């Protein structure tokens, strides 16, 4: 039992007692004036430079819950280095804790461990092995890891521990934990995980996102919830309507920070963060590390740890086979049909388009031609998006077309094939799109139609393919050198046996 788990058999007893006797397990009593040693007095000026802020008016809180287990403490520096090397973990920062190799080493309370074991996990993923000790120590954290790496639980389980160490909510209090996410789908998925793992603690969660009626969300907020997962726009709406406030937030998570910036949420993020106490703990998660993400992190985080799984350079999941076909625009649909004839075996197939209109047009044509396809994009109501997603997950409609609304946060564990009908507007989006397959240790295949209009991406795409050990077709290699694409569009996925475009392909 960890030092901060003072609860008995009743999952609610600790949090009920907490309101009378202060924090559990070694924390400073609420209202005692004792601050966590990791608290810092900070706020930010317009340039993002930290400056001192008097926190005497703010209620102190505890955020350091980590006690190193004997087995972790016994690891030598060479043991730690070998483990990080084997699991491709790179770290930066001061006083970095050693990684944990087994769940029992983390020191999670029994009520959290029971949920972990119930989920059937065997060992921590690399981002969890290093991220959990960092998060539990209460320091700010930058985590860079590809999608499907287990980062949701890397911040949610410490969040549950954090909530259980704070005084219970009083009437009118806002959440203790706030998770910001770029899309409705990702927000809903995070909330499902938070609910599953927070049930034993009787922690209440809600999901705040646009496209649906506000009533149920407002009622959740008014009743009081410890964890809020939100998209930026709808959260600001709730704040401006005084349906909630962020005065109690002491644990802030920005998930898919790179995608939020891509979607233009920078002003909304700044507005939200400005309403949260500056001595909060902030965890900043991203799959890529462009300059814009780095600049925002510098403004929002204080003395952070940084953990990178794999490389901070853009790269694709090596469990995914990537096949690129050089085509002309008017060849795409016929080649898609030939591909579907070849690979359709009841497995889930996700097809990405650039536009909502194109998504609807191709879906309509596929259905007219007898293919079981449905589409999902931002113009559809949330109810329709949820229905389409459930039909896809259940295999009732094994083909789903989508815009980039499904490129991140969509966790359907058995997507076998991803097809880039239209090449995306960035290599980051390419990596995220194909990352919808090959999840949780499974293998997957990604097919990409590449046209003359996409030629500017050829060189970077080749780098990603080469890093993942994929074959480069002569046609794509030629485009990477600046040569025009072949007029006939007879590139093809030649490693499938017979090339693409002549008879049955990808066999």
Order of alpha helices (4+ residues) and beta strands (2+ residues): alpha-beta-beta-alpha-alpha-beta-alpha-alpha-beta-alpha-beta-alpha-beta-alpha-beta-alpha-beta-alpha-alpha-beta-alpha-beta-beta-alpha-beta-alpha-beta-alpha-beta-beta-alpha-beta-alpha-alpha
